Amino acid sequence: MTNRTNRLNFWNLLFERLMASIAVLNFCAVLFDFSYIPGRDFYFRKVPQVTHLYDRVKGIESHREIEDYLVTIDSLKEQVSLTSINSKEVEKKLEEIRRYSNEIVDSNPFAAVGKSGTLEKIKNQMRQHTGQKSAKQAFATFWSRSNLVDKGWNQEIDFFQNKIRPLMASNYYRQIGENGDFIDKFWIIDVPFIIIFGFELLIRSFFIKRRHTSFNWFNVLLWRWYDVFLLLPFWQFLRIIPVIVRLEKSKLVNFKPLQQDLHQLVVANFAEELTEIVVVRVLNQIQLSIKKGELTRWLLQSQNLRPYIDINNVNEVEAIAGILVQAIVYKVLPKIQPEIIAILRHNIQQALNQSPIYRNLQFLPGVGQMQNQMSEQLATQIATNLYSAIVSAVEDPVSAKLSSDLMQRFTDALGSEVQKKQVIGELQSLLTDFLEEVKLNYVQRLSQEDVDQILEQTKKLRSQVSVQTGLEKDASALVKRPENSRE
């Protein structure tokens, strides 16, 4: 059973990788199609075989006017080789080329496909080469017999062949369909991929529907929602989504590090602003409550402004104080009593050493030892008596009543003073200003470095947790292994 499952997993993984590779190939074709028109000049110069094949897909053909111009120049070269440059036939060819040059400058056959910049580059090079300010005059000067003879026929024709002709030849004419758009036959390449992915989605949907009988067909499509982008003949750039998903599922590429980096980037961009918004909102609410006069209710727990909501009929502050007192008196103080005695003994010795009378008595034999014994006894006695007094105060109901009366009297006295308008106004003003300073000095100065440091600490915690989880799984496997071997 295990071997069969392993074989099925192997073939499933192999199929996923095959379909992922096909999806990558299709997306590369889409990217090449998008880049072909902007990058055709590069392909034309470096790999002309590609333009010869793919121009048909984009409905591109050579521009007739430019082609006639270049053919005329080729015939000029043949005529010069046959009859020399001083013949009448050559002069007729030069006149025809000058006329073609003027027509190209006037009509701008490069504009139809958005290559007017190429024509400007041609005109600039011709003006620079001939020293003329006018492009037409530059062409007329270049294609004159006197220029070709004075500067040398071979030198001038080499300049045209190397500098001007490639720019001229890069121009093209693109066919327009009946809908008014440029002809684009990329669908001929794309349709086979769409058929493959459509058939695959159909088969996958059938198996998903059979495995999950409660699903309707809409739920089935939602299960593989990202594959829909592979079937759309438009918005083809969205195919990057199923390509990434398929590469991840087929384990050809691990995108988890990239995903973590992107997640960290998003969190880093928004954490600072979100933190500021939350904290500033809380501080603003506190400031608003102070300005409304709720400070008195906070201090006195009165019911003047808004009733205090009690969910359990328990004074939580008093209960917490009682728990802390019990823990400190019965658990903490007995444990730290040796340290308290040591501090008291040291202070007693310091006090004795500062006394002039005692310093004079230290010269007598046995006084130093008596000092240590007396300091030890006094410190122990003080600590014991103090602890007994505290325990008695806690356990004695009279002491508890007196302490409660003291706290009540303190609260009443504080409340009566706080209720004075002058005190309340000063407290409200100071607290409001203090909160405003907190916002300006701390909240609104949260730096990106702080956020990055927090994210780095979070990342370390996650890695430590994952390592600990892996160790626990390994330990669990080691524990279970002997049982499996006995079976």
Secondary structure, DSSP 8 states (H G I E B T S, - for coil): -HHHHHHHHHHHHHHHHHHHHHHHHHHHHHHHHHHHTTTHHHHHHH-HHHHHHHTTTTTEEE-HHHHHHHHHHHHHHHHHHHH-TTSHHHHHHHHHHHHHHHHHHHH-TTGGGT-HHHHHHHHHHHHHHHT-SSHHHHHHHHTSHHHHHHS-HHHHHHHIIIIIHHHHHT-EEE-B-TTSSB---HHHHHHHHHHHHHHHHHHHHHHHHHH-TT--HHHHHHHTGGGGGGT-SS-GGGGHHHHHHHHHHTTSS--HHHHHHHHHHHHHHHHHHHHHHHHHHHHHHHHHHHHTTTHHHHHH--SSSS----SSS--HHHHHHHHHHHHIIIIIHHHHHHHHHHHHHHHHHHHHHT-HHHHHHTTSTTHHHHHHHHHHHHHHHHHHHHHHHHHHHHH-HHHHHHHHHHHHHHHHHHHHHHTSHHHHHHHHHHHHHHHHHHHHHTGGG--HHHHHHHHHHHHHHHHHHHHHHHHHHHHHHHHHHHHHHH-
